[in-house]
Amino acid sequence: MLRWVVLLLLALFLLLQYRLWLGDGSWPRAESARQQLESQRAENDRLQQRNVVLEAEVLDLKTGLDAIEERARSELGLVKQGETYYQIIDEPKHE
């Protein structure tokens, strides 16, 4: 009788160990999920910061002409009426 109790307890112990190490809620899977969560949080923080910058840029474009003028100058090469555009070209170095 004692032998059966010991074998039953051993089987129960092994079953619990299996679930701990290899089952659905196992320790390695929980650690993997924890790492994925941390990675996703870092990505969310990065995207949130980008959204704040974009939101500020949109607000600036909606309310002020300075941002529009700056963009027209830098991206399109436009100048205001009455301004003179100078382009300086470096001479290639001869060795």
C-alpha positions as CSV (number, residue, x, y, z in Angstrom):
1,M,0.0,0.0,0.0
2,L,2.8,2.4,0.9
3,R,4.5,1.6,-2.3
4,W,1.4,2.6,-4.3
5,V,1.2,5.9,-2.4
6,V,4.8,6.7,-3.2
7,L,4.4,5.8,-6.8
8,L,1.3,8.0,-7.0
9,L,3.0,10.9,-5.4
10,L,6.0,10.5,-7.7
11,A,3.7,10.4,-10.8
12,L,2.0,13.5,-9.5
13,F,5.3,15.2,-8.9
14,L,6.5,14.3,-12.5
15,L,3.2,15.6,-14.0
16,L,3.6,18.9,-12.2
17,Q,7.2,19.2,-13.3
18,Y,6.2,18.5,-16.9
19,R,3.6,21.3,-16.8
20,L,6.2,23.6,-15.1
21,W,8.9,23.1,-17.8
22,L,7.0,22.0,-20.9
23,G,3.3,22.8,-20.6
24,D,1.2,25.7,-21.8
25,G,2.0,27.9,-18.8
26,S,5.6,26.8,-18.5
27,W,8.4,28.9,-17.1
28,P,10.3,29.2,-20.5
29,R,7.1,30.3,-22.3
30,A,6.3,32.8,-19.6
31,E,9.9,34.2,-19.9
32,S,9.5,34.5,-23.7
33,A,6.2,36.3,-23.3
34,R,7.8,38.7,-20.8
35,Q,10.6,39.5,-23.2
36,Q,8.1,40.0,-26.0
37,L,6.1,42.4,-23.8
38,E,9.2,44.4,-23.0
39,S,10.1,44.6,-26.6
40,Q,6.6,45.7,-27.5
41,R,6.6,48.4,-24.8
42,A,9.9,49.8,-26.1
43,E,8.5,49.9,-29.6
44,N,5.3,51.6,-28.3
45,D,7.4,54.2,-26.5
46,R,9.4,54.9,-29.7
47,L,6.3,55.2,-31.8
48,Q,4.6,57.5,-29.1
49,Q,7.6,59.8,-29.3
50,R,7.4,59.9,-33.1
51,N,3.7,60.7,-32.9
52,V,4.4,63.6,-30.5
53,V,6.9,65.0,-33.0
54,L,4.5,64.5,-35.9
55,E,1.6,66.0,-34.0
56,A,3.7,69.1,-33.3
57,E,4.7,69.4,-36.9
58,V,1.1,69.1,-38.1
59,L,0.0,71.7,-35.6
60,D,2.8,74.0,-36.7
61,L,1.8,73.5,-40.4
62,K,-1.8,74.3,-39.6
63,T,-1.2,77.4,-37.6
64,G,2.0,79.0,-38.9
65,L,3.5,80.0,-42.2
66,D,7.0,79.7,-40.9
67,A,7.1,75.9,-41.1
68,I,5.6,76.0,-44.6
69,E,8.1,78.6,-45.7
70,E,11.0,76.6,-44.2
71,R,9.8,73.4,-46.0
72,A,9.5,75.2,-49.3
73,R,13.0,76.6,-49.0
74,S,14.7,73.3,-47.9
75,E,12.8,70.8,-49.9
76,L,11.8,72.7,-53.0
77,G,14.6,75.3,-53.2
78,L,12.1,78.2,-53.4
79,V,13.0,81.8,-52.6
80,K,10.9,84.8,-51.7
81,Q,10.2,87.6,-54.2
82,G,13.0,90.1,-54.0
83,E,15.6,87.6,-52.7
84,T,18.6,86.6,-54.6
85,Y,19.6,82.9,-54.6
86,Y,23.3,82.1,-54.6
87,Q,24.7,78.6,-55.1
88,I,28.3,78.0,-54.1
89,I,30.0,75.2,-55.9
90,D,33.2,73.9,-54.5
91,E,35.9,73.2,-57.1
92,P,37.1,69.7,-57.2
93,K,40.5,69.2,-55.5
94,H,43.3,68.2,-57.8
95,E,45.9,65.9,-56.3
